[in-house]
Amino acid sequence: MMRAARAGAAVAVVALATGLATCDSGPQPGWLQLRVAGPAADNAGMLLTVIGGPIDSVRSALPTLLTAPPGASSVRMIVAGDAVSGVVAEIFVPDVGDAALYAGAVEQVAAVGTFAQRDPAGYRLTVERR
């Protein structure tokens, strides 16, 4: 009888520990990627807007990044370089689990060399987890 009670208690402890290990540990601050896709990869620069939730800061591996101070739930930025496409920047947010709340738009696009304006309608900006 005592052995059965101990075995039951051990199972309960393991179940509790497993449950605690899989519990949501709260917000996880971190970086979300901004990925641009479009008809041309030889873009010299883009004006982008991201909205949806709190944005602490912005960074980019491209040589030029200009940002307006992030607002309560949006940021505008210019990214520039020799080939602006793919992952162009990252935003730091209070919870990467809320990535689906964020959305982006490509407002302007300039071509490499001539800096001629391209139609931004063919471009898409997505916000995704790293």
Helices and strands as residue ranges (DSSP letters): H 2-21, E 30-37, E 43-51, E 57-59, E 64-67, E 74-80, E 86-93, G 96-101, E 103-111, E 117-118, G 120-122, E 124-129
